[in-house]
Amino acid sequence: MATIFLMIIYLSFISLGLPDSLLGAAWPVMQADFGAAFGVAGVLSIIIAAGTIVSSLASGFVLKRLGTGQITLISCLMTAGALLGFYAAPSIVWLMVLALPLGLGAGSVDAALNQYVAIHYKAHHMSWLHCFWGVGATMGPIIMSGFIRQDNLWRSGYLTVACIQFGLVILLFVSLPLWKRMEKVQIPVEEERQGHPEHLQDTQSAVQPMRMKGVKLTLMTFLFYCGAEATVGLWGSSFLVNVKDLSAAVAAQWVSMYYGGITVGRLITGFVTLKVSNRVLIRSGLLIALAGVLLLLLPLPTFCSLIGFMLVGLGFAPIYPCMLHATPERFGKEQTQKLMGYQMAVAYTGTTLLPPMLGWIAAQTTVAILPFFLSIYIAFMLFGSESVNRIMKLRSVRTITDSTQLKA
């Protein structure tokens, strides 16, 4: 029963990943179909992300009222309906209207499931959870590219993904009693919290989350990570079409390789977390992503761009799930529910601001600036992540010293 329940959680995250990569893959064709400006995709991205920010901030309150199972069901139903609307939308204005429920649904399920898994499961389960997001995000461009090859039928791509979402809605509805049963019987996983003994967690629980050392730097890292991930997803196809002279269908397939890198990387990370700490995985991922960006940046043959996209995805793979799972360890289990909502909100703020900003600048200049901006984002992430590591190390040393003095 526990295994079936875990698989339902994993499948729920497919519903989160499927819509995320569709717009970027389809936009070169949608832009021509609607006669829209290049940067309009950025506007749609802003609206989607704005919805996710609102629902993420409200997730703590809604979670107490409805529970994780009902939130997941309602969110998946909202995204399925919005995707069906994208299929039938007669104009850009309708896409803008439908983008809001698409974002609201994504934010709710993201915060709810991340909070649940961070508390009740170990680190490898968090990586595999986001691996299933990658499965959905990889499937999106593959499905879309197949229909784009057939006379640019991007609408059929959206319809297909909407049908998959409705299938997941049925599964979640049937499994609602299981959610309620498991939420009653499951207890939080107690892992070793090095440098975080019980008296320290009790002290932290009385402190406002934003006043805790390391929280703001962690939020900054989330902002730039999600901004960078969404930027590649939204503008990757346009970069390949306009800079590398590939067709829209081939570009969409190549972007699916980026999401494929994230998916495979998170599958591998799930096993690696059994031996390697979250801290080391985050640092290694950022360095691998930077190597991939350099392949996009340098004037190399076109196939190097494919390798670059895959490396960026592979490097990004451990960052998000490892940072999420480290939340209880870094700041105490009592603060996790609030901080998870804050982290989701700030992460989607990055999704809201950074991709449209690059789109606006690219419209004035060239989309070839994509790798330059990615390298800057990764530099900010490295600074934020390593700064938090230093704070946690100092806190650990101070706690050990205090404990020694108390025993003496």
Secondary structure, 3 states (H helix, E strand, C coil): CHHHHHHHHHHHHHHHHHHHCHHHHHHHHHHHHHCCCCCHHHHHHHHHHHHHHHHHHCHHHHHHHHCHHHHHHHHHHHHHHHHHHHHHCCCHHHHHHHHHHHHHHHHHHHHHHHHHHHHHCCHHHHHHHHHHHHHHHHHHHHHHHHHHCCCCCHHHHHHHHHHHHHHHHHHHHHCHHHHHHHHHHCCCCCCCCCCCCHHHHHHHHCCCHHHCCCHHHHHHHHHHHHHHHHHHHHHHHHHHHHCCCCCHHHHHHHHHHHHHHHHHHHHHHHHHCCCCCHHHHHHHHHHHHHHHHHHHHCCCCHHHHHHHHHHHHHHHCCHHHHHHHHHHHHHCHHHHHHHHHHHHHHHHHHHHHHHHHHHHHHHHCCHHHHHHHHHHHHHHHHHHHHHHHHHHHHHHHHHHHHHHHHHC
